[in-house]
Amino acid sequence: MEVLGLSIDSKLTWTSHLSNICRRAGQRLGALRKLANKLDAKGRANIYKTQVRSIMEYSCLAWMNASPTTLRQLDLIQKKALKIIGVDEDLALQQYAISKLGHRRTVAATTVLYKMHTSNCPVDLKALLPQAHTVGRITWRVLPSHALKVPKSKTNCLDRSFLHSAITTWNSLPPAVVGDITSTGVHAFKKRLNKYLLSI
């Protein structure tokens, strides 16, 4: 079944959908390879980000719970793209702001969780926001005041889903990174989050 460009199977494995994404991204990567000698590294990086990576990130919050093996197919395409651009992972990040795809999905998911605290969020999505974490028995781990209750899960697949993944990241953030949660503070939060996650 296909909904808004997402191929959904009965078990929500996303295998077919991500195979299709990889095929389309691979085709565009082939086109970039043919153009590579006519562009400088910056031009190649810009085309990769706008024409190839954009395909690999469309609706990523829906399928980010795919198996690590399946998601590695996307990482392989980015690895090939960096070879075409002519940089390694460190230079790609420093010079062209090309970070790892998993990192970008984490930032996207956690930023949406931030938005769920504000008025800039659809009512249906806001309704999924969990309650604040409440202190029960004394434990060795002290959670920050902004921490949320992690929904119960019985499978690794659910643990990797958007909400569970975002809450896990959210609960690990220092208060200074979360900052004051406001409807106009989303962009600033995303910048702080990105910088913090790259530093740890």
C-alpha positions as CSV (number, residue, x, y, z in Angstrom):
1,M,0.0,0.0,0.0
2,E,1.3,3.5,-0.8
3,V,0.3,6.6,1.1
4,L,1.7,10.0,0.4
5,G,4.8,8.5,-1.3
6,L,5.4,5.9,1.5
7,S,5.3,2.2,0.7
8,I,3.8,0.6,3.7
9,D,3.9,-3.2,4.2
10,S,1.7,-5.2,6.6
11,K,4.6,-5.6,9.2
12,L,5.8,-2.0,8.9
13,T,9.4,-3.2,8.2
14,W,9.9,-0.4,5.6
15,T,12.2,-2.7,3.6
16,S,10.4,-2.2,0.3
17,H,10.1,1.5,0.9
18,L,13.7,2.0,1.7
19,S,14.8,-0.2,-1.2
20,N,12.8,2.1,-3.5
21,I,14.4,5.2,-1.9
22,C,17.9,3.7,-2.4
23,R,17.1,2.9,-6.0
24,R,16.0,6.5,-6.7
25,A,18.8,8.1,-4.8
26,G,21.3,5.8,-6.5
27,Q,20.0,6.9,-9.9
28,R,20.5,10.6,-9.0
29,L,23.9,9.8,-7.5
30,G,24.9,8.3,-10.9
31,A,23.9,11.5,-12.6
32,L,26.0,13.5,-10.1
33,R,28.9,11.2,-10.9
34,K,28.7,12.1,-14.6
35,L,28.6,15.8,-13.8
36,A,31.4,15.6,-11.1
37,N,34.3,16.7,-13.3
38,K,32.3,19.9,-14.3
39,L,31.8,21.0,-10.7
40,D,34.0,22.0,-7.8
41,A,33.6,20.1,-4.5
42,K,31.1,22.7,-3.1
43,G,28.9,22.4,-6.2
44,R,29.0,18.6,-5.9
45,A,28.1,18.8,-2.2
46,N,25.2,21.2,-2.9
47,I,23.7,18.9,-5.6
48,Y,24.1,15.9,-3.3
49,K,22.2,17.7,-0.5
50,T,19.4,19.0,-2.7
51,Q,19.0,16.2,-5.2
52,V,20.1,13.0,-3.4
53,R,19.9,13.4,0.3
54,S,16.5,15.0,0.1
55,I,15.1,11.8,-1.3
56,M,16.7,9.8,1.6
57,E,15.1,12.0,4.2
58,Y,11.5,12.4,2.9
59,S,9.1,11.5,5.8
60,C,12.0,9.9,7.7
61,L,10.2,10.2,11.0
62,A,7.7,7.6,9.7
63,W,10.3,5.0,8.9
64,M,13.2,5.7,11.2
65,N,12.3,2.5,13.1
66,A,13.5,0.4,10.2
67,S,16.1,-2.2,11.0
68,P,19.7,-1.0,11.3
69,T,20.6,-3.3,8.4
70,T,18.0,-1.6,6.2
71,L,19.1,1.9,7.2
72,R,22.7,1.1,6.4
73,Q,21.8,1.0,2.8
74,L,21.2,4.8,3.0
75,D,24.5,5.3,4.8
76,L,26.3,3.5,2.0
77,I,24.8,5.9,-0.6
78,Q,26.0,8.9,1.4
79,K,29.5,7.2,1.7
80,K,29.6,6.9,-2.1
81,A,28.5,10.5,-2.4
82,L,31.3,11.7,-0.2
83,K,33.8,9.9,-2.5
84,I,32.3,11.7,-5.5
85,I,32.5,15.0,-3.6
86,G,36.1,14.2,-2.7
87,V,35.9,14.5,1.1
88,D,35.9,12.2,4.1
89,E,33.2,12.4,6.9
90,D,35.1,14.9,9.0
91,L,35.7,17.3,6.1
92,A,32.2,16.8,4.8
93,L,30.8,18.0,8.2
94,Q,33.3,20.9,8.6
95,Q,33.2,22.3,5.1
96,Y,29.8,21.4,3.7
97,A,27.6,20.7,6.8
98,I,27.0,17.1,5.7
99,S,26.5,15.1,8.9
100,K,25.6,11.5,9.3
101,L,22.1,10.6,8.3
102,G,21.3,9.0,11.6
103,H,22.3,12.2,13.3
104,R,20.0,14.2,11.1
105,R,17.1,11.9,11.8
106,T,17.7,12.3,15.6
107,V,17.8,16.1,15.3
108,A,14.6,16.1,13.2
109,A,12.7,13.9,15.6
110,T,13.8,15.8,18.7
111,T,13.0,19.1,17.1
112,V,9.5,17.9,16.3
113,L,9.2,16.8,20.0
114,Y,10.1,20.4,20.9
115,K,7.4,21.7,18.6
116,M,4.9,19.4,20.3
117,H,5.3,21.5,23.5
118,T,4.2,24.6,21.6
119,S,1.2,26.0,19.8
120,N,3.0,25.5,16.4
121,C,1.8,21.9,16.3
122,P,-1.2,20.1,14.9
123,V,-3.7,19.0,17.7
124,D,-3.4,15.3,16.8
125,L,0.3,15.3,17.1
126,K,0.3,17.4,20.3
127,A,-2.0,14.8,21.8
128,L,0.8,12.2,21.6
129,L,3.1,14.3,23.9
130,P,3.8,12.1,27.0
131,Q,3.4,13.4,30.5
132,A,6.3,14.9,32.3
133,H,8.5,12.4,34.1
134,T,7.6,12.1,37.8
135,V,10.1,10.9,40.4
136,G,9.1,7.6,41.9
137,R,11.5,5.5,43.8
138,I,15.0,6.9,44.3
139,T,17.4,5.8,41.5
140,W,21.0,6.6,40.7
141,R,20.0,8.6,37.6
142,V,18.8,12.1,38.1
143,L,16.6,13.2,35.1
144,P,16.4,16.9,34.2
145,S,13.2,18.9,34.9
146,H,12.1,18.8,31.3
147,A,12.2,15.0,31.1
148,L,9.2,13.1,29.7
149,K,7.8,9.7,30.6
150,V,9.0,7.1,28.1
151,P,6.1,5.1,26.7
152,K,6.4,1.4,27.4
153,S,7.6,-0.8,24.6
154,K,8.0,-4.5,24.1
155,T,10.0,-4.5,20.9
156,N,13.2,-3.0,19.6
157,C,11.3,-1.8,16.5
158,L,9.1,0.4,18.8
159,D,12.1,1.6,20.7
160,R,13.5,3.0,17.4
161,S,10.3,4.7,16.5
162,F,10.1,8.5,16.3
163,L,8.5,9.2,19.6
164,H,10.5,6.7,21.7
165,S,13.8,7.8,20.0
166,A,13.0,11.5,20.4
167,I,12.1,11.2,24.1
168,T,15.3,9.2,24.8
169,T,17.3,12.0,23.3
170,W,15.2,14.7,24.9
171,N,15.6,13.3,28.4
172,S,19.4,13.2,27.9
173,L,19.7,16.9,27.0
174,P,21.1,19.4,29.5
175,P,18.6,22.2,30.4
176,A,20.8,24.7,28.6
177,V,20.2,22.9,25.3
178,V,16.4,22.7,25.8
179,G,16.3,26.3,26.9
180,D,13.0,28.2,27.3
181,I,10.4,26.4,25.2
182,T,8.5,28.9,23.1
183,S,6.7,28.8,19.7
184,T,9.4,31.1,18.3
185,G,12.3,29.2,19.7
186,V,12.3,26.1,17.5
187,H,15.1,27.2,15.1
188,A,17.4,28.3,18.0
189,F,16.7,25.0,19.8
190,K,17.6,23.0,16.6
191,K,20.9,24.8,16.3
192,R,21.7,24.1,20.0
193,L,20.7,20.5,19.7
194,N,22.7,19.9,16.5
195,K,25.8,21.5,18.1
196,Y,25.4,19.5,21.3
197,L,24.9,16.1,19.7
198,L,27.9,16.7,17.5
199,S,30.0,17.5,20.5
200,I,29.3,14.3,22.5
